[in-house]
Amino acid sequence: MQQRAIETRSSVIEGASKVFERAGYGNASLSEISTQSEVTKGALYFHFKSKEEIALAVIEAQHARSREAGDKVTSRGDKALPTILECCRVFGQQLLDDVVVRAGIRLTFEASVFDADVTGPYQDWAETMTQMTAQGQREGDIKAEVDPADFARYLVASFTGVQMVSNVLTGRQDVMERIRQMWDFMLPAVAVDPSRWNTEELFAARA
Amino acid sequence: MQQRAIETRSSVIEGASKVFERAGYGNASLSEISTQSEVTKGALYFHFKSKEEIALAVIEAQHARSREAGDKVTSRGDKALPTILECCRVFGQQLLDDVVVRAGIRLTFEASVFDADVTGPYQDWAETMTQMTAQGQREGDIKAEVDPADFARYLVASFTGVQMVSNVLTGRQDVMERIRQMWDFMLPAVAVDPSRWNTEELFAARA
């Protein structure tokens, strides 16, 4: 894609995210997205065939940003167990800081409305966390009897629910503290030595 | 309400649940709801002002059914910890058996579309589970250092995510097994003696 096309696409994704985050899929209009993106309706239709296509592009951009943040954490080469915790902390922070991430998550929950297949991101994270859990076992931090795939699925599902209920009840005001508490409730089941991992320290370090 | 009005309302809630569960809030039409309920549009409008009002009635009916099922479990007078597990098992079973429950949960996730306040059911369950956790502490089954409100919030959030991700990835085919596994991952953090509670037995007993 030419530089200008990339910039226009990116403006639409940013603008659409603001609209989707505020109004949800059903109530978002292409006029609003055009205004919010500062992209004419003509240019909008040149890049996207429909509101559904824009929504899918936002979900894709959200997942790309989360993956990127996750890859940055995993590339540090720290041990797997604290890396999994740090991924959760970073995703929580993204929900607070990045409107594209918030919009993508809202659209994922609303995906049934526009018949999108949103299994990909869940499966992608479940697979990554399965591998990290197995690595944590090889490093002696995660109990050998834990089934990596079962724990990964539980972690992804639990994180999904924790941030969602935090959003419903507090507009995500308590999301970081609830994610930290999630780990307090998980560590005794999975860590060889739960007392070795102080979630308050791990979450405060880069907060 | 007269008997006939109650019956009509109940038919609408059943019929609307089938439509909402299949199509979601945005794609559900009042014509379809009328057809599915076998209630004329005239009668539909007599009882409900709008699609939104029907959706709110479905959410209310879902929460009433879940509460009723929960109350039935708690009224047995068993100890609190196995009662909390049994509540989770029963709610999972309701998601499989009861279209009104499935529709209510789907509408709760989509509630942002129609600006409904869905904090009530989450808070209601969090409060009930807070009390049950405190009772489990008095009975010596739940660790004294667990904060009942924090655990209750985590349990409600985690359950929400577990059943939601099971729905996205398997159409809820594995929901009972994932709820059981959730408890395997929770018990070591909260139970005084985790080995005392065999989740496979507890979930198989009445399954």
Interface residues (C-beta under 8 A of the other chain):
Chain A: G24 Y25 G26 N27 R106 F109 E110 S112 V113 V118 T119 Y122 Q123 D150 F151 R153 Y154 V156 A157 S158 F159 T160 G161 V162 M164 V165 S166 V168 L169 R178 Q181 M182 D184 F185 M186 L187 P188 A189 V190
Chain B: G24 Y25 G26 N27 R106 F109 E110 S112 V113 V118 T119 Y122 Q123 D150 F151 R153 Y154 V156 A157 S158 F159 T160 G161 V162 M164 V165 S166 V168 L169 R178 Q181 M182 D184 F185 M186 L187 P188 A189 V190
